[in-house]
């Protein structure tokens, strides 16, 4: 693959289209019925989608990327710059190449505008490859990651249709038997292919094609797990209330009513399944450089009382505000949730996976207002300790990031939505490295990481969170080919590398961006080989797939 110098020169003319929350309208007469064809049709604009498209092209087949997003790369370019990697040695193929190009980007003096490269040091850099020639960079700025995705598009001459939303109605996907023939977008354009890849975080094409899936947490009993379902009293990170905090408007008085952001619902028995999903948030790219920060303004409808719980946490002596202001190059952060009351908007996303586009946009906007209000509260409210408030005032949104969206990330962190019930279901033991997973197409190694799913009132009248899990695998583990395959009777020409067939808790490890890239490349390889052999992906001989993946430097076993 060409060097980043070449990629960057090709990418300099890329014009990023302005992001808008406006939704696509119904088909207009001039667009209705227009047909576009390719061997492989990829729905989605995530990192998995772009890597999959590159792989299809490298294997000599035609491909179209149909993206509801205007910006490419999903969370990899949407704020998650402090990449969750686990054991970097098991990240191979095009995923590793992506991070190698980012290393080359940061070797250029022009990439260090707000900080000296020498001041940043070697943070985020991987060790050399076995041959000693290849280095990687895993901690990156959002715009740098997006530049690489855009350069991939240009270098490989990928055709990408942006702001194209799947028609999720009963007639949006056309099938013949178990095979998708085509799907239609809301503007009336029709996409016809031999193979399809759903690379969205939501799994919309998968669902519209009639593939079985699950939303929420399974009971532990279903797959013989320990950390699935409800997990009251399990605290494996610092994201719980460590001291007794009253959830009531008048502290200690249940008759005064609950504070905002506390649910009146009582948790069910531990290990029981439910339809709750782990919390979402925006990963904020902040700057403390005076010339590159945008102060947090008071957002519309701001109400400081919704952050009263955080004020009470501060009053208890808690001082971990900045523990997840993870530094990325140029005096910026990837700021993530940390503590009992933080950027995770707990309990406000349960309906997102199945919601209409209008409802999803409302949920996204609610998350944005919640986090903007939280940042404003931390900088301005007298209930925030003076030392925290003063330190927080040194930060603002990075002025040179997300410049077409008010410097706010364009991608909400959809940590989990639908998960397919496919040929093979990855479960807790698989993701802990305790089993021999069949037919590997890549590897994972990150902790089984789930964020809180609910905030409730305990039996003794205090507030508490539930759902936060962090269990480390015994060793890196293989991910089964069957986990990206629907059952053949449901759909025999679709691969699903993001909403994979997995239990909730196993997905807590699989859901990392480098893994999505790995699975995207493997899905594309399987799609092309299946076309060549005129078989369904379910009937593709695994040995044929394995040899192709190894040739492309995918890591399959340890």
PyMOL commands that set and color helices and strands:
alter all, ss='L'
color gray80, all
select helices_A, chain A and resi 4-11+47-58+74-76+88-90+93-106+109-111+117-120+142-155+204-208+220-223+254-256+304-315+357-380+386-392+428-431+481-484+504-510+513-533+537-539+542-551
alter helices_A, ss='H'
color red, helices_A
select strands_A, chain A and resi 35-43+63-67+159-162+173-176+179-184+190-198+213-214+286-287+293-294+325-328+332-335+396-398+419-420+440-444+448-450+454-457+463-466+469-471+477-480+494-495
alter strands_A, ss='S'
color yellow, strands_A
deselect
rebuild
show_as cartoon
